Amino acid sequence: MKKTISFDFNNMFSEAIGNRHGVTEEDLKRWTPKAAHALSTIEEVRKSSENRIKIGLEWINLGEQDPHLIDKIDQHGEKIRNSFKNVISLGIGGSYLGLKAAQDALLPPYYNEFTSLREGKPRIYFEGNNLDPSTIGTLLKNLDPRETCIIVISKSGETTETKVAFDVARNWLREHPDIGENYGKQIYAITDPHGGSLRQLVNSMQEKDKESFIDFSVFPGVGGRYSEFNIGLLHLSIIGVDIKEIFAGIKDMKEICFQDDLFKNPALLYATLQSIMYLEKGKVISILMPFAETLKSTAEWYVQLLAESLGKEYARKIIKKNGLEEWTDDLEKRVNRGRTPVPARGTNDLHSIQQNNISGENNKTLTLVEVQDFGIDLEIPQLSGELLAGKKFSHLMTLAVRATEWALMRAEKPNMTVIMPVVSPYTWAQLLYFFEIATTYEGEFLDVYAFHQPGVEGYKNYMYKYLGKTGLKREITEEIDNHPLKKMDKYII
């Protein structure tokens, strides 16, 4: 096994931050049966493929995919690299955040700006994740359609932000005189294998031309925020990441995170500590602060993971039939649970949010991410005999992590540190998989359904109603009609 990421939980315990805000050995003894139950529940569900797919846990096996599929993905990744100077990836939520996190973590900074860094690979742009016309409008105005590949990622094809961006982008291709009706040869689609409007479009285009709208499937039972190692593989291949290294990281972290011993299972221990902090000590905010610019987008990915998985109105109800489980919301048990995630980064935010972390309300936990080797280092020149002269950036960054831990400890603020030997495909995959497993265990502690997201449907339904979409349920339209927005002029200044 390669050198894996490691975890320092010291500053979550009472020995460091006191009994009022820290977890004690007695706390862990009380919670050990709950931890064992959380582990056994997930272990039992993951034994059955039908259960995994039905519940939304199929992502747990994404490190064990068909080698022939990976070969096909790599073939198309190479084809795109050799054929195009630009790739526009269209997607939102999990169809965007995981890919952006991968790009920022695994490619050199300023990759798009410098030819020498790309080494013949295309520039990668991300759109379809907002309704601001200025971003995609500026992009399409300045790119050459003949040199551009479009990748659209949407399970249903109906998500507004991605759908409208895709309509604009494919029309942009089609209107170019050198492309015209052959525009489909420059489009890849990652969507549901069977249904949805995007699947229908793909099928209809491929009936006319098999080389048009090349497609890959969103696997059943894999929700968006857990899908990077499914829908993100083509992107990884295009940018030259070794997918085998990704899978190796997942495999090794999976082995670690399903151990029975609480103190040898970092994901289970992390979930246990965070749940004690949340349910018993009022720590309702979760800050992820990587001390690496390249991991900023990974912190933003984590926000979706935690918020959509654990921010739930109702407790979970488990219905067992014929050896299978169905998970749903228990509408008779409103709980309104879930910690609020906040992305941050060191050392930038030591000059902003850290003021609140230290001096503000003690209602949060912090997870720091320390990188031991950045692959590049700089020494501060001897210009005037200053304190920093002769020091290396890597030394200063390590010292900044220790200083942050110390300041938080002295303020009795719970924190822990994930230690990455280096940011690589192997360790980055481990980091994401660790958080996915830990969030799954935490869902068990909170007794919520961690793999659905009914709370994101409200704004969609409101937009669909006023866009005139047909087929909306009567109870949805009635709720909107009976509870209109109230805009009083006296409150608009």
Buried (B, 14 or more C-beta within 10 A) or exposed (E): EEEBBEBBBBBBBBEBBEEEBBBEEEBBEEBEEBBEEBBEBBEEBBEBEEBBBBBBBBBBBBBEBEEEEBEBBBEBBEBBBEEBBBBBBBBBBBBBBBBBBBBBBBBBEEBEEEEEEBEEBBBBBBBBBEEEEEBBEEBBEEBEBBEBBBBBBBBBBBBBBBBBBBEBBBEBBBEBEEBEEBBBBBBBBBBBEEEBBBBEBBEEBBEEEEEBBBBBBBBBBBBBBBBBBBBBBBBBBBBBBBBEBBBBBBBBBBEBBBBEEBEEBBBBBBBBBBBBBBEEBEBBBBBBBBBBBBBBBBBBBBBBBBBBBBBBBBBBBBEEEEEEBEBEBBEEEEBEBBBBBBBBBBBBBBEEBBEEBBEBEBBBBBBBBBBBEBEEEEEBEEEEEEEEEEBEEBBBBBEBBEBBBEBBBEBBBBBBBBBBBBBBBBBBBBBBBBBBBBBBBBBBBBBBBBBBBEEBEEEBBBEBBEEEEEEEEEEBEEBBEEEEEEEEEEEEE
